[in-house]
Amino acid sequence: MGIKSANFEPFKTIQMYIRYYGSLNSFENLFGNILVFIPFGFLIPHALPKMRNILWLLIFSGFFITDIELFQLVTRFGEFDVDDIILNVIGVVLGFMVFHIFYFLKRLIKKH
């Protein structure tokens, strides 16, 4: 654990999970890291109207997620992996897309 086991190389872990898809817990790691942040991408813009701008949301979530990973690196409570940041941000973006689809449908229903 700590800096020795940290991954600072983008896509290294993602490629490993894709390569060894059948023998590792790839599904849980790849999709779990994405799925856990979909609500973040949906709820933050709902609660904070300024975050309805994708750039602000990406900056905010990027710092938040990086802080979590740095906490893991410093405390050795978990393992730092830059790929977790990438996957988590993908989850935020998917949640943001769900947010906009939801509000588009909501406005469409109100018009009728």
Stockholm file with secondary structure:
# STOCKHOLM 1.0

chainA/1-112         MGIKSANFEPFKTIQMYIRYYGSLNSFENLFGNILVFIPFGFLIPHALPKMRNILWLLIFSGFFITDIELFQLVTRFGEFDVDDIILNVIGVVLGFMVFHIFYFLKRLIKKH
#=GR chainA/1-112 SS CGGGTCBCSTTHHHHHHHHTTTTSCHHHHHHHHHHTTHHHHHHHHHHCGGGGSHHHHHHHHHHHHHHHHHHHHHHCSSCCBHHHHHHHHHHHHHHHHHHHHHHHHHHHHHHC
#=GC SS_cons         CGGGTCBCSTTHHHHHHHHTTTTSCHHHHHHHHHHTTHHHHHHHHHHCGGGGSHHHHHHHHHHHHHHHHHHHHHHCSSCCBHHHHHHHHHHHHHHHHHHHHHHHHHHHHHHC
//
